[in-house]
Amino acid sequence: MNAGELDNLINVLSPKSTARSTDGGKIFTYTTTIENLWAKVEPVEGKEIFLQNQRYYDVDMKFTARYTSVINTKQVIACDGNIFEIQGLIDVDYAHTDLLILGRNLE
């Protein structure tokens, strides 16, 4: 991964609280920043399905960043005013150098 490609600052957020909406759905408040990362952000045209160890991910944004072990799928990514649910995390080539984060827009 070329460092010049990591040109977008993304924020990894953890849920702080959960409430119920009037229709019974959950409303999450994400205010605790876990990590700020520089990443390459690539929109996925249409919907793309990724297969990794027999798991399918329905995503519309890919984030590539330097590897970190503090991110998990219970967190979300804030990028350019949008919130993305983390669908999957892939350690590229299992080398602990690059991390591919698969996200689905929540809005």
Residue, then its C-alpha position, 0 to 999 in steps of 0.5 A: m500500500n502506497a502511503g499517498e493512497l491513504d488520503n481520507l481521514i476516517n473515524v472509527l466510532s463505538p456505540k455509546s447508547t441505544a434508544r428505541s424509536t416510536d416504531g420500535g427500532k433501535i437508535f444508536t448514538y455513536t460518540t466514542t471515537i476508538e481510532n482515527l485512520w487515514a484510509k483509501v476510500e473506494p465506493v462500490e458500484g451497485k452492490e458487491i458481495f465479498l466472500q471470505n471464509q464462507r461469509y458474505y458481505d453486502v457492501d457499498m464502500k471499501f476502506t483500506a488502511r494500515y492494519t490495526s487490531v482495535i477495530n471490530t464489527k460492532q463499531v461504525i465508520a464516519c466518513d465525509g458526513n456518512i455513517f457506515e456499518i462495518q460488515g467485515l474486516i479482512d487482513v490483506d494477505y494475512a500480513h498484518t500490514d493492510l486492513l480492508i474494511l467493508g462497509r454498508n451505508l446506514e443512511 
